[in-house]
Amino acid sequence: SQIHFIFNMQGLFRIAAGASKLKKLKAALDCSTSQLDEFYSDPHAVAGALKSYLRELPEPLMTYSLYEEWTQAANIQDQDKKLQELWRICNRLPKHYHANFRCFPFYPVQLL
């Protein structure tokens, strides 16, 4: 699938998009415009906008208050128990952060 290809693209979040293209994409997203066609062919611009959005959040998406629980869950060896614990923690996220978190196409696959 296209999403699988994009997320397996080497350097997707490491290689920066052009500053002017990123600025234009962020402006389009801020205006809730539906005119985003020109950005579909540039996954680095989309990844750059996502990184910028996450950096600008007032608190990390997975929240400071749940940090210890996330790290403890990451160390659980049994995959079934780990997944159960991660789901439990996800459900404790503030409502608006949980909604953001669920929008990620790799949720919850990358948690494992």
TIROLO-719488 format. One record per residue (C-alpha): residue number from 0; residue in three letters; y, z, x. Coordinates in steps of 0.02 Angstrom, whole numbers, plus 32768, in hexadecimal, padded with zeros to 4 digits. Each point is the difference from the previous one (the first is absolute). Example, Ala and Ser with C-alpha at 12.3 -4.5 7.8 and 13.67 -1.06 7.14 Angstrom:
(0; "ALA"; (7F1F; 8186; 8267))
(1; "SER"; (80AC; 7FDF; 8045))
This chain:
(0; "SER"; (8000; 8000; 8000))
(1; "GLN"; (80B6; 7FEC; 8032))
(2; "ILE"; (801F; 80BC; 8009))
(3; "HIS"; (7F66; 801A; 806E))
(4; "PHE"; (803F; 7F76; 8075))
(5; "ILE"; (80AF; 8048; 8009))
(6; "PHE"; (7FCA; 80B3; 8022))
(7; "ASN"; (7F89; 7FC5; 8088))
(8; "MET"; (8087; 7F97; 8051))
(9; "GLN"; (8019; 8038; 80B2))
(10; "GLY"; (80A5; 8057; 801C))
(11; "LEU"; (8032; 8000; 7F49))
(12; "PHE"; (805E; 80A4; 800B))
(13; "ARG"; (8025; 7FF2; 80BA))
(14; "ILE"; (8054; 7F56; 8009))
(15; "ALA"; (80AF; 800A; 7FB8))
(16; "ALA"; (8044; 7F81; 7F86))
(17; "GLY"; (80A7; 7FB0; 8023))
(18; "ALA"; (808E; 807A; 7FDB))
(19; "SER"; (805D; 7F87; 7F8E))
(20; "LYS"; (7F62; 7FD7; 7F9C))
(21; "LEU"; (7FD6; 80B9; 7FEE))
(22; "LYS"; (80B2; 8027; 7FC8))
(23; "LYS"; (7FF9; 7F73; 7F81))
(24; "LEU"; (7F56; 803C; 7FBC))
(25; "LYS"; (803D; 80B4; 7FF1))
(26; "ALA"; (809B; 7FC5; 7FA3))
(27; "ALA"; (7F94; 7F99; 7F8A))
(28; "LEU"; (7F8F; 8095; 7FDF))
(29; "ASP"; (8094; 8074; 7FE5))
(30; "CYS"; (8043; 7F89; 7F7C))
(31; "SER"; (7F55; 7FF3; 7FAD))
(32; "THR"; (800B; 7F45; 800C))
(33; "SER"; (7F6A; 7F95; 7FD8))
(34; "GLN"; (8034; 7F81; 8083))
(35; "LEU"; (7F89; 8037; 8089))
(36; "ASP"; (7FA0; 7F5D; 8019))
(37; "GLU"; (8048; 7FDF; 80AC))
(38; "PHE"; (7FB6; 80A3; 8041))
(39; "TYR"; (7F4C; 7FDF; 7FC8))
(40; "SER"; (7FDD; 7F9C; 809D))
(41; "ASP"; (8041; 8089; 8075))
(42; "PRO"; (7F90; 8099; 7FFA))
(43; "HIS"; (8060; 804C; 8093))
(44; "ALA"; (809F; 8004; 7F96))
(45; "VAL"; (7FA2; 8056; 7F72))
(46; "ALA"; (7FB1; 807C; 8079))
(47; "GLY"; (80AB; 8020; 804E))
(48; "ALA"; (804C; 8023; 7F56))
(49; "LEU"; (7F71; 8077; 7FD8))
(50; "LYS"; (8016; 805C; 80A6))
(51; "SER"; (80BB; 800D; 7FE1))
(52; "TYR"; (7FE4; 8043; 7F50))
(53; "LEU"; (7F87; 8084; 803F))
(54; "ARG"; (8077; 8035; 808B))
(55; "GLU"; (808E; 8015; 7F84))
(56; "LEU"; (7FA0; 8073; 7F8B))
(57; "PRO"; (8048; 80B1; 8001))
(58; "GLU"; (7F52; 8045; 8024))
(59; "PRO"; (7F63; 7FAA; 8043))
(60; "LEU"; (7F99; 7FAC; 7F79))
(61; "MET"; (7F72; 807C; 801A))
(62; "THR"; (807D; 8093; 8002))
(63; "TYR"; (801B; 808B; 807D))
(64; "SER"; (7FBA; 8082; 7F89))
(65; "LEU"; (7F55; 7FAA; 7FFA))
(66; "TYR"; (7FF8; 7FD5; 80BB))
(67; "GLU"; (7F83; 8089; 802B))
(68; "GLU"; (7F8E; 7FCE; 7F71))
(69; "TRP"; (8004; 7F47; 8034))
(70; "THR"; (7FD1; 802C; 80B3))
(71; "GLN"; (7F74; 8074; 7FC9))
(72; "ALA"; (7FBB; 7F7B; 7F8A))
(73; "ALA"; (8005; 7F7E; 808B))
(74; "ASN"; (7F8A; 806E; 8067))
(75; "ILE"; (7F79; 800D; 7F7A))
(76; "GLN"; (7F66; 7FA7; 8042))
(77; "ASP"; (7FA5; 7FE2; 7F5B))
(78; "GLN"; (8050; 7F63; 7FB8))
(79; "ASP"; (7FE2; 8030; 7F4A))
(80; "LYS"; (804E; 80AB; 8018))
(81; "LYS"; (8090; 7FB3; 8061))
(82; "LEU"; (8024; 7F84; 7F75))
(83; "GLN"; (7FFA; 808A; 7F7C))
(84; "GLU"; (8079; 806A; 8064))
(85; "LEU"; (8076; 7F6E; 801F))
(86; "TRP"; (8002; 7FD9; 7F45))
(87; "ARG"; (8024; 80B6; 7FDB))
(88; "ILE"; (8093; 7FFF; 8078))
(89; "CYS"; (8040; 7F5A; 7FBD))
(90; "ASN"; (8005; 804D; 7F54))
(91; "ARG"; (806D; 808D; 8043))
(92; "LEU"; (8088; 7F89; 803D))
(93; "PRO"; (80A4; 8007; 7FA1))
(94; "LYS"; (7FFA; 7F85; 7F6F))
(95; "HIS"; (807A; 7F81; 804B))
(96; "TYR"; (7FAA; 8005; 80AA))
(97; "HIS"; (7F55; 7FEE; 7FAF))
(98; "ALA"; (8040; 7F66; 7FA4))
(99; "ASN"; (803D; 7FB5; 80A4))
(100; "PHE"; (7F5F; 802B; 8058))
(101; "ARG"; (7F96; 7FAB; 7F7B))
(102; "CYS"; (8062; 7F5D; 8016))
(103; "PHE"; (7FBC; 7FE4; 80AE))
(104; "PRO"; (7F79; 7F7A; 7FFC))
(105; "PHE"; (7F95; 8062; 807A))
(106; "TYR"; (7FFD; 809E; 7F96))
(107; "PRO"; (7F88; 805D; 8013))
(108; "VAL"; (7F97; 7F92; 8072))
(109; "GLN"; (8064; 8027; 809D))
(110; "LEU"; (7FF2; 80BB; 7FE0))
(111; "LEU"; (7F50; 7FF9; 8043))
